[in-house]
């Protein structure tokens, strides 16, 4: 998944609207932080007493948010690897 596509999906997830970002790494870090907060919120709500239907819905949302956060972290790691100059022997 390309960085632009990922950022668009995360923006849609949080209904932030479409905005241009000059520093993609900073935007990715913000998006991952928001996803982490959302994941924590969903885990807390899932731990509460709720009906099976509500728990299943929350579990599905949690699965999606977790996958997107992990993908975002992977992209950030790839960006960091690209920024580092190659080691000289």
C-alpha positions in Angstrom: 0.0 0.0 0.0 1.4 3.4 -1.0 1.9 6.1 1.6 -0.6 8.4 0.0 -3.3 5.7 -0.1 -2.6 4.8 3.5 -2.8 8.5 4.7 -6.1 8.9 2.7 -7.6 5.8 4.4 -6.6 7.0 7.9 -7.9 10.5 7.2 -11.2 9.0 6.1 -11.3 6.7 9.2 -11.1 9.8 11.4 -13.1 12.1 9.1 -10.3 14.6 9.1 -10.8 15.7 5.6 -8.2 15.8 2.9 -5.2 17.9 3.6 -1.8 18.1 2.1 1.2 17.2 4.2 4.6 18.6 3.4 6.5 16.1 5.6 5.1 12.6 5.0 7.0 11.0 7.9 5.5 13.5 10.4 2.0 12.9 9.0 2.6 9.1 9.2 3.7 9.4 12.8 0.6 11.4 13.7 -1.7 9.0 11.9 -0.1 6.0 13.7 -0.5 7.8 17.0 -4.2 8.4 16.4 -4.6 4.8 15.4 -2.9 3.7 18.6 -5.2 5.9 20.6 -8.2 4.5 18.8 -7.0 1.0 19.3 -6.7 1.7 23.1 -10.2 3.1 23.1 -11.6 0.1 21.4 -9.8 -2.3 23.7 -11.2 -0.5 26.7 -14.8 -0.5 25.3 -14.4 -4.2 24.4 -13.4 -5.1 27.9 -16.6 -3.5 29.2 -19.9 -5.4 29.6 -21.7 -5.4 26.3 -23.9 -7.6 24.2 -22.3 -10.2 21.9 -23.4 -8.2 18.8 -21.7 -5.1 20.1 -18.6 -7.0 21.1 -18.3 -8.6 17.7 -18.6 -5.2 16.0 -16.0 -3.7 18.3 -13.7 -6.7 17.7 -13.9 -6.2 13.9 -13.2 -2.5 14.3 -10.2 -3.3 16.5 -8.9 -5.7 14.0 -9.0 -3.1 11.2 -7.4 -0.4 13.3 -4.7 -2.7 14.5 -3.8 -3.8 11.0 -3.7 -0.2 9.8 -1.5 0.8 12.7 0.9 -2.0 12.1 1.1 -1.1 8.4 1.8 2.5 9.3 4.6 1.5 11.6 6.1 -0.6 8.9 6.0 2.3 6.4 7.6 4.6 9.0 10.4 2.1 9.5 10.9 1.9 5.7 11.1 5.7 5.5 13.7 5.8 8.2 15.7 3.1 6.5 15.6 5.1 3.2 16.8 8.3 5.0 19.9 6.7 6.5 23.0 6.9 4.3 24.5 3.5 3.4 27.3 2.3 5.7 30.8 2.7 4.2 33.3 -0.2 4.7 
